[in-house]
Amino acid sequence: MNLSISAPGRLVTIAILAGLVSAFHMGKIPGALPHMGKFFHLSLSQAGLIVSSFSLLAAGFGLGLGIITARIGMYFAGILGLTLVAIGSALGATSLSFSLLLGSRLLEGLGFVLVAITMPGIINHVCPADYRAIAMGIWGAFIPAAMSLMLLISPSVISHYHWQGVWWLLAGFSLAWAVLFTITFGAVNLPAANASRTWKDIRQLCAGDPIWLVGAFICYSAMFASVTAFLPTYWIDSYDMTLGHASRMASIAVAGNIGGNILAGILVQRGFTLRQILITALVMGGTCAVVLFSGKLIVSSQFYAAVGFAFFSGMLPGAVFASLSSVVPMQTSIPLLVGMVFQGAGIGQVLGPIGLSALVDYAGDWIYASIFIAVLALLGIFCGRQLHTTNRE
């Protein structure tokens, strides 16, 4: 029985939610970190390692995990990824030392990247062409959606069951989803592993549009990570705002990224090119961020600028995922390209906050954050202008 034809909506939903479930493990950290810091007596650098572990893994192993996915096939890679996040979360809940906790985070991170690399290829395969771009645009929002949901859910769970309760809850949820994924997609005719083409596909991806796509994604990720990481700090430093108030405003602003992803999928479906959407996202998102840190707006206007930045910049990942099948030479190459994109995202997420904080620290003025963001946006626009993909398969 071929479910990819008879039940595509259900399959797409399960694949998108698999990404959301895996991203919950990234989103559970911000709300739990103060409690974990006390439990493990974490230093600031140790806390930084816990926070950045997923980004470091993506930066170092994104393409490598894409190669593994291409070699073992999407079905087994999806099962492995969901199982690893479940095991890692359970180990984290039982950890009594920082080294064990960090090891559990690395397992979760490997699982997360595997799921993130695998699911776009599955969605692209099972979704009808008429709805594919919109489905992929929705997929592009899985990380901000997970972050926002966990910021809302985790405080209540932690207040009743401590931080370990969140880890156990997500371990069970991830394992259940791994079982559901295994049963559901076991009857689906997914693209088979094709190890013989892997290196040929990599050589093709390392020329032309894919490389410029990764470059634009590095710039986007550096912008988004640096702005969202320091937005509460900026408001606290500049306006003597409380941490709770600044964090709530930032979390609401970040949720705007979801809308940008979905809009990009709709625009791709309606014939807008990847190049057009990427340049629009970087111009509008970059402008909002530059204005945000300029110090020329009152707080309420800054909040709307932050929402605008998250929304417009969110069009970039949505457009990238919605256009995957137009960029790759073969459908089996999608995990490789997504691996490259996530490696670029990891590099941007590591370098962006470091660069912005170093520049502001050195200059002693938040106006330099605007300059940093403007440079990243211009570099991303340059990469976007090199693209020739038309989104027509």
Protein Blocks (a to p, Z undefined) as FASTA:
>chain_A
ZZklmmmmlmmmmmmmmmmmmmmmmmmmmmmmmmmmmmnopafklmmmmmmmmmmmmmmm
mmmmmmmmmmnojklmmmmmmmmmmmmmmmmmmpcbfklmmmmmmmmmmmmmmmmmmmmm
mmmmmpcfklmmmmmmmmmmmmmmmmmmmmmmmmmmmmmnojklmmmmmmmmmmmmmmmm
mmmmmmpccddddfklmmmmmmmmmgcjllmmmmmmmmmmmmmmmmmmmmmmmmmmmnop
afklmmmmmmmmmmmmmmmmmmmmmmmmnopafklmmmmmmmmmmmmmmmmmnopacfkl
mmmmmmmmmmmmmmmmmmmmmmmmmmpmbfklmmmmmmmmmmmmmmmmmmmmmmmmmmmm
mnopaklmmmmmmmmmmmmmmmmmmpcbeoiZZ
